[in-house]
Amino acid sequence: MGNKKGASHLEFVLSMIIFMTFVTVALFFFAPTRTNVLSSNTLNFAFDGILGRTQISVDSYSIKLNLDAIPEEIKNSPNPIGVTISDDTDRKTKVFNSTGSIKSSNREDKTIYFNRGGDTFFTILFSENFSDEENIIGTAPLESKMYQITSSSDRKVISEKATKALKANYESSYNSLKDDLKLPISSDFSFALIFSPTDIINVTKFVPGGLDVFADSRRFEVLREDENFAYADLVVRTW
């Protein structure tokens, strides 16, 4: 009889230990604080992953012609002039004058040829998203003393072209994309690039009722498909 009571007491103690262990584990995994941390991390992973697939580099060089050092026959010639910039990529270029007007241009290795049109100050941009340049036949590039690179910069911008490609990937291979972004299996996400209320690149999925939705919105410079620059809000949601 005593052994039975002892065994029952031992079974009760073991049951309580198992129950308390279960409760502790459940509280650990489902506590609001932990859930919020996991959700915040998921949102950060999604945002960083989308940026990594849509941002590109745009290099900028400001050029000033030293007119006093340029012979009159070159200054007065209608032929394109050429300047040399060390860039080891095969990116395309765009050339702007001081008022922002695009100048016809063409890149041959490290030399960028463009129509001067009487201007003295220019900005040359390098980007993988620029379209093929115009077929401009240039003469020998200017000597280094005939121009000056007054400043240069490298900035990150969102590519509208890359964003539309990501949208197509989202719509055709959502689960694979989610794996690439290393998001938890149980989570979902959507994103939008908003230029204006009527100009939006948007993808979304149905959000079941009762789930918390976490969102982040940041403003970025965007290289549009028409090769002009604009600003837009990148909005990412996870749930």
Secondary structure, DSSP 8 states (H G I E B T S, - for coil): -HHHHHHHHHHHHHHHHHHHHHHHHHHHHH-HHHHHHHHHHHHHHHHHHHHHHHEEEEEEEEEEE-GGGS-HHHHT--S-EEEE----S--EEEEEETTS-EE-EEEETTEEEE--TT--EEEEEEETTS---------S---GGGEEEEEEEEEEEEEHHHHHHHHHHHHH-HHHHHHHTT--TT--EEEEEEEETTEEEEE-----TT---EEEEEEEEEE-TTS-EEEEEEEEEE-
